[in-house]
Amino acid sequence: MEITKNKTKHVEPDLLDPALVLTIQDLTELSSLTGKLITDRETLVHAMKDLSTVSVEGVEINLEYRLLTRLKSRCLDKDNFPRWLREVVIRQLHDYAGW
């Protein structure tokens, strides 16, 4: 029996696929989910980038979606995820650099 890792293969989207078109309802829901007014492609991309970016002393760190998902699954207080993430980052940096 051969064990293989499940790798996600990058596939270029079909630009004519109607599934890539966002409706007003889609934009409204995305705005609600992100807490930002999504009106066009640029604001959507910016909002998604903000959701996956951690900033420390002006250094922006983009986190992969899979990593964010795993981190959120470990946070017991889902409503306070940003505070929990801040504490985890500080604790891990202390562990790395020393107290």
N, C-alpha and C positions, 0 to 999 in steps of 0.2 A: 504494500500500500504506500503510495507516494503522498506526502504532505506538502501542500503548497500554500504560500501566504496569499491572502486575498489582497491583490494590489488594484488600486483604482487607476484605470487607464484613461488618460486625457483624450477626450474626443472633441473635435471641433464641432460647434453647434451648427445646425442647418439654419441659415439666416432666413429661410423662407418658411420655417416651421412656425405655425400660428401660436404655438405654446410659448414662444418667446415674446409675444406681444402682451403688455400689461394693460389691464383695463383700469378705469377710474377706481373701481372697487378694490383692485389689487393695490393701487397706489395708496388708497385710503387705509387699507389694512396694514401695509408696510409702514406707513406713517405712524399708525397707532402702536405697532410693535416696537418701532425704533425710538419713538418719542421725538421724531424729527419730521418736518414737512417734506415729503418726497414728491417732487413735481416732474423730474426728468431723470435721464440716465446718470448725469453727473451727481445729482443729490442722492440718488440711490447708491451709487458706488461709494460716495463719501460716507454715507450713513453706515454701510457695511464695513468699511475700513475702520470707522470709529468704534464699532462694536467688537472688533477683533484686535484693537490696539491698546497696549498698556504703555503709559508714559511715566518714566522715572527721571526726575531732574532734567526734563527736556529731551531725554532719549526715548524715542518711540520704538516700541517693540511690537511687531505684528505676530499674533498668535494664530496658529492653524486652527481651523474649525474643529478638527478632531480633538485637539488638546483642550480647547475651551469646553467642548462637550464633556470630556472626562473630568475636567476641573469642576464643572457645574454639578456633575453627578456625585462628587465628593463633598459638596457644600450642603450641610444639613439645613441651614437657614437660607433658603432660596431667595427670599426677598432682600437679603443683605449680602448678595454675592460680591458686589464691588468691595465692600468693607472686608469680607472674608478673604478675597483675593489679595488685597493689600497686605493683610496680616501674614498670609502664606509667603508672599514675595519677600517681605521684610525678614521673616523667620529664616527662609532659605538663604537669603543674602548674608545674614548673620552667621548661619552655619558655615557658609562658604568662606567668608572673610574673617570670621572669628568675632567673639564678643569683646 
